[in-house]
Amino acid sequence: MSKDKKNNPTKIKISPWIIYSAVLLILVAIQLVSSGSSFQEVRPTSLSKFYQYLDSNQVEKVVFNKTTAQVYLKKEALKSKTHSKIEKKTLLGKENIGPHYSLDIGNPELFQKKLDEARTAGKLSDYSSEPESNWGDVLINFLPLIIIIGFWIFMMRRMSGGGAGGGGGQIFSIGKSKAKLFDEKTDVKTTFKDVAGLEGAKEEIQEIVEFLKNPEKYTEIGGKIPKGALLVGPPGTGKTLLAKAVAGEAQVPFFSLSGSDFVEMFVGVGASRVRDLFKQAKEKSPAIIFIDEIDAVGRARGKNNISGSNDERENTLNQLLTEMDGFGTNTHVIVLAATNRADVLDKALMRAGRFDRQIYVDLPDIRERKEIFEVHLKPLKKSEELDTEFLAKQTPGFSGADIANVCNESALIAARKGKKSVDKQDFLDAVDRIVGGLEKKNKIVTPAEKRAIAIHEAGHATVSWMLEHAAPLVKVTIVPRGQSLGAAWYLPEERLIVHPEQMLDEMCATMGGRAAEKVIFDKISTGALSDLEKVTKQARAMVTVYGLNDKLGNVTYYDSSGQSDYSFSKPYSEETARVIDKEISELIESQYQRAIQILKENQDKLVQLADILIEKEVIFKDDLETIFGKRPFEKTESEPITEMQ
């Protein structure tokens, strides 16, 4: 933090609305003090009664205009019973000096003639033909204008974001940066100890923080500070968490904002906010700027700009490119950014000198998942026999956010069941809930449909049990979950590379459900939609992405840059497209026929498994071992789970 901020005490901010209210109260108070009769009830009376009061010498003064008159009584008259309903004191406790009555005068000329006669006869001391002006009337007359001005000020403050960005709430502050500043005095609890796994990413991030803390260590041998680091990876892998850890660890100002904070409906606002952000960072250097979801402004230029008009997002990106390449290495400002769409970012943003380092944050492996579970299990009351290694094995492909969700869901399930601690079964139920959806035990399923679902799921289980490279089965259920009528849980191996025979076995096991319907009922249903979608994607990937097809050869039509999304034409000819479609169809049909053959050879066991499934609704691996025996190619515990290239 700068020295001038340390010396100056924190100023108390006073809302302008407090000042406006105070001025209004002062005006009201002046009126109340200057006129003790203000806000005092004036009783109406008739013209005939007024003439009676006038003839009996009870009236002190009369103030009238063309239509109405206000009557002031003498002190002696107020004491009589005739005027007993008149209040003797005002709201402020002062003597009520009037006006006491009000009336409609009718003909002004006759009324004034009557007053002249009464004054000549000594029954009236004075009268006035114009009403006395007072501050209350003036305030009431100007009240609509005051309301309009107040409403306009309120709308201007709302349009400027309520004063966000340090502009004092004026409309001209709309171009100010919306970055949130964290420094050593900000309560940021996240540190690198809270980030489990991600060892490679943490090492590079820690080096950046160390450079800002102790730059001499690197500059003494000629090293230069990196200008930027881009965190890339799937959603939920911990990119933003790493940035929070940097904010907690670094003893330097840390500016945090989202890419969408630069986007605004007004032209030039995004570029103005970029300039203001880097200006603030340079003033507080050494500093770190973190831009989350940078693809909101960093998308490649010139794409989908069909109209040819001025693109505000491109102007913002151009300003960001200029600022990142504009400041020198002696300013000690580092830009961190995170995105899960690195393929759509502009090439100029990715070049060396802007984002010097690209740190890939991948999904955690089994060892990293165990560490993540240990972090998220700390606040939970868990049973002693809970094994984090078992939980890590049961969650392949889960991201850090998914694991946090599993831990929270398991605690909710345990509390729903009235338990005092979270056990192994609660975690398994939480995984089922997240992967498959909520159980729908009250869903109405006819006996015929239930048997068809059982045959379908038993077909998956049978084929996967008979194939070497298919994922090992965990359990099968015919209880509806989410949008599915039944589900089978597998524990896939975490492979770094996949061979064609492994993909073919997985495709065959996926087609086992529809094949079982064909073998048992000699007809098929719509229940295999998700299976067909999955197997079609696998077959298309084998043919067009990985080059695993003999007819097409070692050719891939995959574009890792993501630019093919903006192309209106395919990267292959119509003839090649027909070959691709034919090869995909032949791949799927061959595995479908293979599944049918396996199920015909084990038809009696398939029916036996389906009967058990109808009876129990949920079966596990032990039930399959009872019917089929142990798998001959079952891997032992000592064998590795992943394959290394």
Buried (B, 14 or more C-beta within 10 A) or exposed (E): EEEEEEEEEEEEEEEEEEEBEEEBEEBBEEBBEEBBBBEBEBBEBEBEEBBEBBEEBBBBBBBBEEEEBBBBBBEEBBEEEBBEEBEEEBBEEBEBBBBBBBBEBEEBEEBBEBBEEBBEEEBBEEBBBEBEEBBBEEBEEEEEEBEEEBEEBEEEBEEBBEBBBBBEBEEEBBBBBBBBBBBEEEEBEBEBEEBBBBEEBBEBBBEBBBBBEEBEEBBEEEEEBBBBBBBBBBEBBBBBBBBBBBBBBBEBBBBBBBBEBBBBEEEBBBBBBBBBBBEBBBEBBBBBBBBBBBBBBBBBBEBEEEEEEEBBBBBBBBBBBBBBEEBEEEBBBBBBBBBBBBBBBBEBBBEEEBBBBBBEBBBBBBEBBBBBBEBBBEEBEBBEEBEBEBBBBBBBEBBBBBBBBBBBBBBEBBEEEEBEEBBBBBBBBBBBBBBBBEBBEEEEBEEEBBBBBBBBBBBBBBBBBBBEBBBBBBBBBBBBBEEBBBBBBBBEBBBEEBEEEBBBBBBBBBBBBBBBBBBBEEEBBEBBEEBBEBBBEBBBBBBBEBBBBEEBEEEBBEEEEBEBEEEEEEEBEEEBEEBBEEBBEBBBEBBBEBBBEBBEEBBEBBBBBBBBBBEEBEBBBEBBEEBBEEBEEEEEEEEEBEEEE
